[in-house]
Amino acid sequence: MFFADEFADEPMEIRIHDILTKSAANGPGNRYVVWFQGCSLACRDCFNPATHDFNDGRILSVEEIMEDIRRQDNHISGLTISGGEPLQQPAALLALAAQGAFELVERLIVPKGLRL
């Protein structure tokens, strides 16, 4: 069990829009890309409006996503988390980013729309 799971009574779940297991367009090298579902920012000229509705998408656990990453047999060089707006699912983002960074070590990319 991963340490972030202790913050939840059940395994951490993420509402996702899509997953691409191999992409050269979403960061350096071959990336595993997770698009979070849901965004309330309504940015003008958003190129991914299909990710906005918080009721769309599907639910996966962090562990299900990490199992899929492990099945890629080292053919990926990092994890890119996109959306939607990943920061609007902060606990899920933290759990996936921490586990991904721990296991993949090389590179983690999280583009954001929110100002911090």
HELIX and SHEET records of a PDB file:
HELIX    1   1 PHE A    3  PHE A    7  5                                   5    
HELIX    2   2 PRO A   49  THR A   51  5                                   3    
HELIX    3   3 VAL A   62  ARG A   71  1                                  10    
HELIX    4   4 PRO A   86  GLN A   88  5                                   3    
HELIX    5   5 PRO A   90  LEU A  104  1                                  15    
SHEET    1   A 5 ARG A  58  SER A  61  0                                        
SHEET    2   A 5 GLU A  13  SER A  23 -1                                        
SHEET    3   A 5 ARG A  31  PHE A  36 -1                                        
SHEET    4   A 5 GLY A  78  GLY A  83  1                                        
SHEET    5   A 5 LEU A 108  ILE A 109  1                                        
END                                                                             
